[in-house]
Amino acid sequence: MLLILLEALLALLLLVGIVWWTMFSGRKGGEPPAIEPAREERKPDEK
């Protein structure tokens, strides 16, 4: 019985380790900023 509990604990720790690794082992600066499409600059109406 103790062996089954230890195995379940090991599986849980492995699962938590994998989730932790995938969440926090990305790029150092995070995701790069999204490139915004070029906006057309409007000229003010000349009166």
URURJO-V950773 format. One line per field, one symbol per residue. ss: DSSP state (@ for helix, = for strand, . for the rest). phi: phi as a letter, one per 40 degrees, with the letter a starting at -180 (. if undefined). burial: b if it has 9 or more other C-alpha atoms within 8 Angstrom, else e. A space follows every 50 residues. Layout:
BEGIN
ss=???
phi=???
burial=???
END
This chain:
BEGIN
ss=.@@@@@@@@@@@@@@@@@@@@@@@.......................
phi=.ccccccccccccccccccdcccbbccccgccccccccccccccccb
burial=eeeeeeeeeeeeeeeeeeeeeeeeeeeeeeeeeeeeeeeeeeeeeee
END
